[in-house]
Amino acid sequence: MVEVNQENFEKEVIKSQTPVLIDFWAPWCAPCKIMAPVVEELAEDFKGTLKVAKTNVDENPELATELSILNIPTLVIFKNGNEVSRIMGVNPKEALAAKIKTCIF
């Protein structure tokens, strides 16, 4: 998993050759802690077809504002440099995997 911030967002997300899932989170967010192991499992499940990244909104408020991240956890999927989906809150792994498949394949 890669840590995405204001400085590397264009390189890691916009110019990425593979689709990217960004997990917007914060260390004080209980739902984010619930989703963290799910996101890690998804990173393993989609290895090679999806880049999974994390962004701490407390450390990257400009990026969160630019992307209109209003709630956390929020998962944003980018393909070919464009946002293609946004998933907010706690969701089961199976639902997230299904959504990812519809967006990246």
VEXFI-18985 format. One record per residue: residue number from 1; x, y, z of N, C-alpha, C in turn. Coordinates in nm, 4 decimals, padded with zeros to 6 digits. Layout:
# VEXFI-18985
@n->NUM | n_u->X | n_v->Y | n_w->Z | ca_u->X | ca_v->Y | ca_w->Z | c_u->X | c_v->Y | c_w->Z
...
//
This chain:
# VEXFI-18985
@n->1 | n_u->00.0838 | n_v->-00.1173 | n_w->00.0000 | ca_u->00.0000 | ca_v->00.0000 | ca_w->00.0000 | c_u->00.0888 | c_v->00.1243 | c_w->00.0000
@n->2 | n_u->00.0447 | n_v->00.2235 | n_w->-00.0732 | ca_u->00.1221 | ca_v->00.3464 | ca_w->-00.0825 | c_u->00.0483 | c_v->00.4573 | c_w->-00.0064
@n->3 | n_u->00.1252 | n_v->00.5469 | n_w->00.0522 | ca_u->00.0680 | ca_v->00.6630 | ca_w->00.1216 | c_u->00.0592 | c_v->00.7762 | c_w->00.0193
@n->4 | n_u->-00.0620 | n_v->00.8264 | n_w->-00.0039 | ca_u->-00.0811 | ca_v->00.9335 | ca_w->-00.1009 | c_u->-00.0977 | c_v->01.0653 | c_w->-00.0267
@n->5 | n_u->-00.0302 | n_v->01.1692 | n_w->-00.0784 | ca_u->-00.0413 | ca_v->01.3032 | ca_w->-00.0217 | c_u->-00.0464 | c_v->01.4046 | c_w->-00.1353
@n->6 | n_u->-00.0497 | n_v->01.5310 | n_w->-00.0990 | ca_u->-00.0594 | ca_v->01.6381 | ca_w->-00.1987 | c_u->00.0556 | c_v->01.6321 | c_w->-00.2990
@n->7 | n_u->00.1752 | n_v->01.5998 | n_w->-00.2509 | ca_u->00.2940 | ca_v->01.6017 | ca_w->-00.3360 | c_u->00.2965 | c_v->01.4870 | c_w->-00.4376
@n->8 | n_u->00.2511 | n_v->01.3676 | n_w->-00.3990 | ca_u->00.2630 | ca_v->01.2543 | ca_w->-00.4911 | c_u->00.1302 | c_v->01.2117 | c_w->-00.5538
@n->9 | n_u->00.0237 | n_v->01.2866 | n_w->-00.5308 | ca_u->-00.1090 | ca_v->01.2493 | ca_w->-00.5813 | c_u->-00.1094 | c_v->01.2340 | c_w->-00.7341
@n->10 | n_u->-00.0533 | n_v->01.3302 | n_w->-00.8038 | ca_u->-00.0549 | ca_v->01.3226 | ca_w->-00.9507 | c_u->00.0212 | c_v->01.1999 | c_w->-01.0005
@n->11 | n_u->00.1401 | n_v->01.1760 | n_w->-00.9446 | ca_u->00.2218 | ca_v->01.0618 | ca_w->-00.9872 | c_u->00.1561 | c_v->00.9289 | c_w->-00.9521
@n->12 | n_u->00.1093 | n_v->00.9146 | n_w->-00.8279 | ca_u->00.0576 | ca_v->00.7865 | ca_w->-00.7795 | c_u->-00.0858 | c_v->00.7568 | c_w->-00.8244
@n->13 | n_u->-00.1644 | n_v->00.8601 | n_w->-00.8508 | ca_u->-00.3061 | ca_v->00.8394 | ca_w->-00.8826 | c_u->-00.3398 | c_v->00.8823 | c_w->-01.0251
@n->14 | n_u->-00.3212 | n_v->01.0077 | n_w->-01.0553 | ca_u->-00.3616 | ca_v->01.0611 | ca_w->-01.1862 | c_u->-00.2854 | c_v->00.9935 | c_w->-01.3003
@n->15 | n_u->-00.1553 | n_v->00.9742 | n_w->-01.2844 | ca_u->-00.0736 | ca_v->00.9152 | ca_w->-01.3914 | c_u->-00.0548 | c_v->00.7646 | c_w->-01.3765
@n->16 | n_u->-00.1237 | n_v->00.7026 | n_w->-01.2830 | ca_u->-00.1092 | ca_v->00.5588 | ca_w->-01.2616 | c_u->-00.1613 | c_v->00.4796 | c_w->-01.3813
@n->17 | n_u->-00.0847 | n_v->00.3792 | n_w->-01.4201 | ca_u->-00.1256 | ca_v->00.2926 | ca_w->-01.5307 | c_u->-00.2340 | c_v->00.1939 | c_w->-01.4871
@n->18 | n_u->-00.2443 | n_v->00.1696 | n_w->-01.3570 | ca_u->-00.3462 | ca_v->00.0792 | ca_w->-01.3046 | c_u->-00.4483 | c_v->00.1605 | c_w->-01.2250
@n->19 | n_u->-00.5706 | n_v->00.1103 | n_w->-01.2133 | ca_u->-00.6705 | ca_v->00.1786 | ca_w->-01.1308 | c_u->-00.6205 | c_v->00.1900 | c_w->-00.9865
@n->20 | n_u->-00.6694 | n_v->00.2922 | n_w->-00.9169 | ca_u->-00.6250 | ca_v->00.3208 | ca_w->-00.7805 | c_u->-00.7460 | c_v->00.3320 | c_w->-00.6882
@n->21 | n_u->-00.7367 | n_v->00.2674 | n_w->-00.5733 | ca_u->-00.8354 | ca_v->00.2819 | ca_w->-00.4663 | c_u->-00.7669 | c_v->00.3585 | c_w->-00.3542
@n->22 | n_u->-00.8221 | n_v->00.4743 | n_w->-00.3170 | ca_u->-00.7659 | ca_v->00.5525 | ca_w->-00.2068 | c_u->-00.8600 | c_v->00.5432 | c_w->-00.0879
@n->23 | n_u->-00.8037 | n_v->00.5070 | n_w->00.0258 | ca_u->-00.8760 | ca_v->00.5022 | ca_w->00.1522 | c_u->-00.8458 | c_v->00.6317 | c_w->00.2278
@n->24 | n_u->-00.9470 | n_v->00.7200 | n_w->00.2393 | ca_u->-00.9330 | ca_v->00.8420 | ca_w->00.3179 | c_u->-00.9745 | c_v->00.8103 | c_w->00.4603
@n->25 | n_u->-00.8851 | n_v->00.8328 | n_w->00.5573 | ca_u->-00.9050 | ca_v->00.7889 | ca_w->00.6943 | c_u->-00.8399 | c_v->00.8878 | c_w->00.7913
@n->26 | n_u->-00.8607 | n_v->00.8633 | n_w->00.9205 | ca_u->-00.7926 | ca_v->00.9372 | ca_w->01.0268 | c_u->-00.7730 | c_v->00.8424 | c_w->01.1450
@n->27 | n_u->-00.6655 | n_v->00.8613 | n_w->01.2227 | ca_u->-00.6366 | ca_v->00.7689 | ca_w->01.3316 | c_u->-00.7418 | c_v->00.7678 | c_w->01.4434
@n->28 | n_u->-00.8166 | n_v->00.8746 | n_w->01.4593 | ca_u->-00.9186 | ca_v->00.8842 | ca_w->01.5648 | c_u->-01.0542 | c_v->00.8289 | c_w->01.5218
@n->29 | n_u->-01.0667 | n_v->00.7888 | n_w->01.3969 | ca_u->-01.1956 | ca_v->00.7464 | ca_w->01.3380 | c_u->-01.2186 | c_v->00.5968 | c_w->01.3612
@n->30 | n_u->-01.3148 | n_v->00.5639 | n_w->01.4469 | ca_u->-01.3449 | ca_v->00.4227 | ca_w->01.4770 | c_u->-01.3883 | c_v->00.3441 | c_w->01.3538
@n->31 | n_u->-01.4786 | n_v->00.3966 | n_w->01.2689 | ca_u->-01.5151 | ca_v->00.3220 | ca_w->01.1475 | c_u->-01.3946 | c_v->00.2992 | c_w->01.0547
@n->32 | n_u->-01.3004 | n_v->00.3938 | n_w->01.0544 | ca_u->-01.1791 | ca_v->00.3773 | ca_w->00.9729 | c_u->-01.0976 | c_v->00.2582 | c_w->01.0220
@n->33 | n_u->-01.0927 | n_v->00.2422 | n_w->01.1530 | ca_u->-01.0188 | ca_v->00.1291 | ca_w->01.2113 | c_u->-01.0854 | c_v->-00.0033 | c_w->01.1761
@n->34 | n_u->-01.2166 | n_v->-00.0021 | n_w->01.1655 | ca_u->-01.2903 | ca_v->-00.1225 | ca_w->01.1247 | c_u->-01.2579 | c_v->-00.1565 | c_w->00.9790
@n->35 | n_u->-01.2483 | n_v->-00.0535 | n_w->00.8959 | ca_u->-01.2259 | ca_v->-00.0751 | ca_w->00.7524 | c_u->-01.0802 | c_v->-00.1059 | c_w->00.7173
@n->36 | n_u->-00.9855 | n_v->-00.0671 | n_w->00.8010 | ca_u->-00.8433 | ca_v->-00.0843 | ca_w->00.7682 | c_u->-00.8060 | c_v->-00.2272 | c_w->00.7302
@n->37 | n_u->-00.8437 | n_v->-00.3292 | n_w->00.8088 | ca_u->-00.8071 | ca_v->-00.4652 | ca_w->00.7675 | c_u->-00.8790 | c_v->-00.5096 | c_w->00.6407
@n->38 | n_u->-00.9982 | n_v->-00.4589 | n_w->00.6168 | ca_u->-01.0727 | ca_v->-00.4917 | ca_w->00.4944 | c_u->-00.9987 | c_v->-00.4344 | c_w->00.3736
@n->39 | n_u->-00.9531 | n_v->-00.3108 | n_w->00.3850 | ca_u->-00.8792 | ca_v->-00.2468 | ca_w->00.2756 | c_u->-00.7490 | c_v->-00.3227 | c_w->00.2502
@n->40 | n_u->-00.6825 | n_v->-00.3664 | n_w->00.3562 | ca_u->-00.5595 | ca_v->-00.4446 | ca_w->00.3399 | c_u->-00.5862 | c_v->-00.5762 | c_w->00.2680
@n->41 | n_u->-00.6963 | n_v->-00.6414 | n_w->00.3006 | ca_u->-00.7336 | ca_v->-00.7663 | ca_w->00.2325 | c_u->-00.7644 | c_v->-00.7401 | c_w->00.0852
@n->42 | n_u->-00.8333 | n_v->-00.6313 | n_w->00.0566 | ca_u->-00.8637 | ca_v->-00.5963 | ca_w->-00.0825 | c_u->-00.7351 | c_v->-00.5698 | c_w->-00.1603
@n->43 | n_u->-00.6385 | n_v->-00.5049 | n_w->-00.0956 | ca_u->-00.5096 | ca_v->-00.4791 | ca_w->-00.1609 | c_u->-00.4434 | c_v->-00.6101 | c_w->-00.2013
@n->44 | n_u->-00.4524 | n_v->-00.7090 | n_w->-00.1140 | ca_u->-00.3943 | ca_v->-00.8399 | ca_w->-00.1433 | c_u->-00.4745 | c_v->-00.9123 | c_w->-00.2527
@n->45 | n_u->-00.6063 | n_v->-00.9071 | n_w->-00.2415 | ca_u->-00.6934 | ca_v->-00.9753 | ca_w->-00.3384 | c_u->-00.6788 | c_v->-00.9205 | c_w->-00.4797
@n->46 | n_u->-00.6569 | n_v->-00.7891 | n_w->-00.4919 | ca_u->-00.6504 | ca_v->-00.7245 | ca_w->-00.6233 | c_u->-00.5075 | c_v->-00.6881 | c_w->-00.6636
@n->47 | n_u->-00.4096 | n_v->-00.7503 | n_w->-00.5977 | ca_u->-00.2684 | ca_v->-00.7237 | ca_w->-00.6265 | c_u->-00.2420 | c_v->-00.7425 | c_w->-00.7756
@n->48 | n_u->-00.1774 | n_v->-00.6430 | n_w->-00.8363 | ca_u->-00.1448 | ca_v->-00.6503 | ca_w->-00.9781 | c_u->-00.2494 | c_v->-00.5866 | c_w->-01.0685
@n->49 | n_u->-00.3733 | n_v->-00.5718 | n_w->-01.0194 | ca_u->-00.4780 | ca_v->-00.5099 | ca_w->-01.1019 | c_u->-00.5309 | c_v->-00.3800 | c_w->-01.0421
@n->50 | n_u->-00.4948 | n_v->-00.3539 | n_w->-00.9158 | ca_u->-00.5439 | ca_v->-00.2347 | ca_w->-00.8467 | c_u->-00.4364 | c_v->-00.1875 | c_w->-00.7498
@n->51 | n_u->-00.4044 | n_v->-00.0580 | n_w->-00.7570 | ca_u->-00.3140 | ca_v->00.0015 | ca_w->-00.6596 | c_u->-00.3996 | c_v->00.0517 | c_w->-00.5442
@n->52 | n_u->-00.3636 | n_v->00.0139 | n_w->-00.4228 | ca_u->-00.4386 | ca_v->00.0581 | ca_w->-00.3059 | c_u->-00.3529 | c_v->00.1569 | c_w->-00.2279
@n->53 | n_u->-00.4136 | n_v->00.2709 | n_w->-00.1960 | ca_u->-00.3429 | ca_v->00.3782 | ca_w->-00.1274 | c_u->-00.4236 | c_v->00.4251 | c_w->-00.0077
@n->54 | n_u->-00.3540 | n_v->00.4923 | n_w->00.0826 | ca_u->-00.4194 | ca_v->00.5489 | ca_w->00.2004 | c_u->-00.3828 | c_v->00.6963 | c_w->00.2098
@n->55 | n_u->-00.4773 | n_v->00.7760 | n_w->00.2600 | ca_u->-00.4517 | ca_v->00.9171 | ca_w->00.2851 | c_u->-00.5104 | c_v->00.9539 | c_w->00.4199
@n->56 | n_u->-00.4253 | n_v->00.9987 | n_w->00.5102 | ca_u->-00.4679 | ca_v->01.0469 | ca_w->00.6411 | c_u->-00.5188 | c_v->01.1899 | c_w->00.6207
@n->57 | n_u->-00.6484 | n_v->01.2124 | n_w->00.6421 | ca_u->-00.7077 | ca_v->01.3439 | ca_w->00.6150 | c_u->-00.6555 | c_v->01.4512 | c_w->00.7104
@n->58 | n_u->-00.6104 | n_v->01.4127 | n_w->00.8303 | ca_u->-00.5539 | ca_v->01.5107 | ca_w->00.9227 | c_u->-00.4203 | c_v->01.5640 | c_w->00.8726
@n->59 | n_u->-00.3444 | n_v->01.4778 | n_w->00.8052 | ca_u->-00.2136 | ca_v->01.5174 | ca_w->00.7528 | c_u->-00.2218 | c_v->01.5760 | c_w->00.6116
@n->60 | n_u->-00.3339 | n_v->01.5532 | n_w->00.5436 | ca_u->-00.3507 | ca_v->01.5988 | ca_w->00.4048 | c_u->-00.4855 | c_v->01.6683 | c_w->00.3856
@n->61 | n_u->-00.5120 | n_v->01.7737 | n_w->00.4616 | ca_u->-00.6434 | ca_v->01.8383 | ca_w->00.4513 | c_u->-00.6693 | c_v->01.9022 | c_w->00.3150
@n->62 | n_u->-00.5628 | n_v->01.9501 | n_w->00.2479 | ca_u->-00.5822 | ca_v->02.0131 | ca_w->00.1170 | c_u->-00.6334 | c_v->01.9119 | c_w->00.0152
@n->63 | n_u->-00.5738 | n_v->01.7939 | n_w->00.0164 | ca_u->-00.6148 | ca_v->01.6892 | ca_w->-00.0771 | c_u->-00.7582 | c_v->01.6458 | c_w->-00.0489
@n->64 | n_u->-00.7910 | n_v->01.6281 | n_w->00.0778 | ca_u->-00.9281 | ca_v->01.5901 | ca_w->00.1149 | c_u->-01.0272 | c_v->01.6978 | c_w->00.0703
@n->65 | n_u->-00.9906 | n_v->01.8226 | n_w->00.0855 | ca_u->-01.0782 | ca_v->01.9326 | ca_w->00.0436 | c_u->-01.0931 | c_v->01.9353 | c_w->-00.1080
@n->66 | n_u->-00.9817 | n_v->01.9211 | n_w->-00.1797 | ca_u->-00.9860 | ca_v->01.9211 | ca_w->-00.3270 | c_u->-01.0793 | c_v->01.8132 | c_w->-00.3816
@n->67 | n_u->-01.0804 | n_v->01.6983 | n_w->-00.3148 | ca_u->-01.1623 | ca_v->01.5863 | ca_w->-00.3615 | c_u->-01.2992 | c_v->01.5814 | c_w->-00.2929
@n->68 | n_u->-01.3311 | n_v->01.6849 | n_w->-00.2165 | ca_u->-01.4609 | ca_v->01.6958 | ca_w->-00.1472 | c_u->-01.4895 | c_v->01.5750 | c_w->-00.0586
@n->69 | n_u->-01.3889 | n_v->01.5348 | n_w->00.0180 | ca_u->-01.4066 | ca_v->01.4257 | ca_w->00.1141 | c_u->-01.4728 | c_v->01.4858 | c_w->00.2380
@n->70 | n_u->-01.6001 | n_v->01.4550 | n_w->00.2577 | ca_u->-01.6773 | ca_v->01.5147 | ca_w->00.3663 | c_u->-01.6941 | c_v->01.4203 | c_w->00.4839
@n->71 | n_u->-01.6840 | n_v->01.2908 | n_w->00.4601 | ca_u->-01.6983 | ca_v->01.1896 | ca_w->00.5642 | c_u->-01.5855 | c_v->01.0887 | c_w->00.5512
@n->72 | n_u->-01.5483 | n_v->01.0287 | n_w->00.6628 | ca_u->-01.4509 | ca_v->00.9201 | ca_w->00.6584 | c_u->-01.5051 | c_v->00.8028 | c_w->00.7376
@n->73 | n_u->-01.4724 | n_v->00.6819 | n_w->00.6991 | ca_u->-01.3870 | ca_v->00.6488 | ca_w->00.5857 | c_u->-01.4596 | c_v->00.6694 | c_w->00.4522
@n->74 | n_u->-01.3836 | n_v->00.7129 | n_w->00.3547 | ca_u->-01.4321 | ca_v->00.7219 | ca_w->00.2172 | c_u->-01.3290 | c_v->00.6539 | c_w->00.1288
@n->75 | n_u->-01.3759 | n_v->00.5650 | n_w->00.0436 | ca_u->-01.2903 | ca_v->00.4983 | ca_w->-00.0544 | c_u->-01.3231 | c_v->00.5585 | c_w->-00.1899
@n->76 | n_u->-01.2204 | n_v->00.6040 | n_w->-00.2612 | ca_u->-01.2398 | ca_v->00.6633 | ca_w->-00.3931 | c_u->-01.1606 | c_v->00.5813 | c_w->-00.4932
@n->77 | n_u->-01.2269 | n_v->00.5421 | n_w->-00.6015 | ca_u->-01.1624 | ca_v->00.4631 | ca_w->-00.7066 | c_u->-01.1357 | c_v->00.5533 | c_w->-00.8261
@n->78 | n_u->-01.0102 | n_v->00.5530 | n_w->-00.8718 | ca_u->-00.9694 | ca_v->00.6278 | ca_w->-00.9900 | c_u->-00.9288 | c_v->00.5299 | c_w->-01.0983
@n->79 | n_u->-00.9665 | n_v->00.5615 | n_w->-01.2207 | ca_u->-00.9237 | ca_v->00.4829 | ca_w->-01.3371 | c_u->-00.8887 | c_v->00.5820 | c_w->-01.4468
@n->80 | n_u->-00.7732 | n_v->00.5630 | n_w->-01.5079 | ca_u->-00.7251 | ca_v->00.6540 | ca_w->-01.6127 | c_u->-00.7245 | c_v->00.7986 | c_w->-01.5653
@n->81 | n_u->-00.6909 | n_v->00.8192 | n_w->-01.4375 | ca_u->-00.6792 | ca_v->00.9537 | ca_w->-01.3835 | c_u->-00.8093 | c_v->01.0205 | c_w->-01.3428
@n->82 | n_u->-00.9200 | n_v->00.9503 | n_w->-01.3578 | ca_u->-01.0503 | ca_v->01.0085 | ca_w->-01.3252 | c_u->-01.1197 | c_v->00.9290 | c_w->-01.2155
@n->83 | n_u->-01.1925 | n_v->01.0006 | n_w->-01.1303 | ca_u->-01.2707 | ca_v->00.9326 | ca_w->-01.0281 | c_u->-01.3860 | c_v->00.8586 | c_w->-01.0957
@n->84 | n_u->-01.4006 | n_v->00.7304 | n_w->-01.0623 | ca_u->-01.5088 | ca_v->00.6510 | ca_w->-01.1209 | c_u->-01.6082 | c_v->00.6027 | c_w->-01.0167
@n->85 | n_u->-01.5688 | n_v->00.6071 | n_w->-00.8883 | ca_u->-01.6617 | ca_v->00.5636 | ca_w->-00.7844 | c_u->-01.6160 | c_v->00.6154 | c_w->-00.6492
@n->86 | n_u->-01.7139 | n_v->00.6266 | n_w->-00.5594 | ca_u->-01.6887 | ca_v->00.6724 | ca_w->-00.4225 | c_u->-01.7771 | c_v->00.5915 | c_w->-00.3291
@n->87 | n_u->-01.7157 | n_v->00.5354 | n_w->-00.2262 | ca_u->-01.7881 | ca_v->00.4511 | ca_w->-00.1305 | c_u->-01.7614 | c_v->00.5064 | c_w->00.0090
@n->88 | n_u->-01.8669 | n_v->00.5394 | n_w->00.0811 | ca_u->-01.8501 | ca_v->00.5985 | ca_w->00.2133 | c_u->-01.8959 | c_v->00.5036 | c_w->00.3229
@n->89 | n_u->-01.8322 | n_v->00.5150 | n_w->00.4380 | ca_u->-01.8737 | ca_v->00.4395 | ca_w->00.5547 | c_u->-01.8186 | c_v->00.2982 | c_w->00.5576
@n->90 | n_u->-01.8696 | n_v->00.2222 | n_w->00.6536 | ca_u->-01.8284 | ca_v->00.0832 | ca_w->00.6712 | c_u->-01.9111 | c_v->-00.0040 | c_w->00.5777
@n->91 | n_u->-01.8414 | n_v->-00.0858 | n_w->00.4989 | ca_u->-01.9067 | ca_v->-00.1758 | ca_w->00.4032 | c_u->-01.8427 | c_v->-00.3134 | c_w->00.4121
@n->92 | n_u->-01.9207 | n_v->-00.4187 | n_w->00.3849 | ca_u->-01.8616 | ca_v->-00.5527 | ca_w->00.3858 | c_u->-01.7638 | c_v->-00.5707 | c_w->00.2693
@n->93 | n_u->-01.6631 | n_v->-00.6530 | n_w->00.2925 | ca_u->-01.5606 | ca_v->-00.6773 | ca_w->00.1911 | c_u->-01.6205 | c_v->-00.7235 | c_w->00.0587
@n->94 | n_u->-01.7189 | n_v->-00.8118 | n_w->00.0645 | ca_u->-01.7783 | ca_v->-00.8655 | ca_w->-00.0582 | c_u->-01.8420 | c_v->-00.7547 | c_w->-00.1426
@n->95 | n_u->-01.9102 | n_v->-00.6611 | n_w->-00.0774 | ca_u->-01.9730 | ca_v->-00.5502 | ca_w->-00.1498 | c_u->-01.8671 | c_v->-00.4597 | c_w->-00.2118
@n->96 | n_u->-01.7612 | n_v->-00.4343 | n_w->-00.1383 | ca_u->-01.6535 | ca_v->-00.3509 | ca_w->-00.1912 | c_u->-01.5847 | c_v->-00.4187 | c_w->-00.3095
@n->97 | n_u->-01.5580 | n_v->-00.5485 | n_w->-00.2966 | ca_u->-01.4933 | ca_v->-00.6219 | ca_w->-00.4057 | c_u->-01.5793 | c_v->-00.6191 | c_w->-00.5315
@n->98 | n_u->-01.7089 | n_v->-00.6353 | n_w->-00.5156 | ca_u->-01.8000 | ca_v->-00.6316 | ca_w->-00.6306 | c_u->-01.7973 | c_v->-00.4937 | c_w->-00.6970
@n->99 | n_u->-01.7971 | n_v->-00.3887 | n_w->-00.6171 | ca_u->-01.7938 | ca_v->-00.2521 | ca_w->-00.6703 | c_u->-01.6618 | c_v->-00.2267 | c_w->-00.7426
@n->100 | n_u->-01.5519 | n_v->-00.2713 | n_w->-00.6823 | ca_u->-01.4216 | ca_v->-00.2538 | ca_w->-00.7458 | c_u->-01.4188 | c_v->-00.3235 | c_w->-00.8817
@n->101 | n_u->-01.4688 | n_v->-00.4465 | n_w->-00.8871 | ca_u->-01.4700 | ca_v->-00.5219 | ca_w->-01.0136 | c_u->-01.5463 | c_v->-00.4483 | c_w->-01.1219
@n->102 | n_u->-01.6614 | n_v->-00.3882 | n_w->-01.0871 | ca_u->-01.7401 | ca_v->-00.3173 | ca_w->-01.1884 | c_u->-01.6675 | c_v->-00.1920 | c_w->-01.2372
@n->103 | n_u->-01.5807 | n_v->-00.1369 | n_w->-01.1535 | ca_u->-01.5117 | ca_v->-00.0132 | ca_w->-01.1900 | c_u->-01.3812 | c_v->-00.0350 | c_w->-01.2666
@n->104 | n_u->-01.3127 | n_v->-00.1452 | n_w->-01.2400 | ca_u->-01.1789 | ca_v->-00.1603 | ca_w->-01.2981 | c_u->-01.1718 | c_v->-00.2584 | c_w->-01.4150
@n->105 | n_u->-01.2743 | n_v->-00.3410 | n_w->-01.4329 | ca_u->-01.2688 | ca_v->-00.4388 | ca_w->-01.5428 | c_u->-01.3642 | c_v->-00.4027 | c_w->-01.6541
//
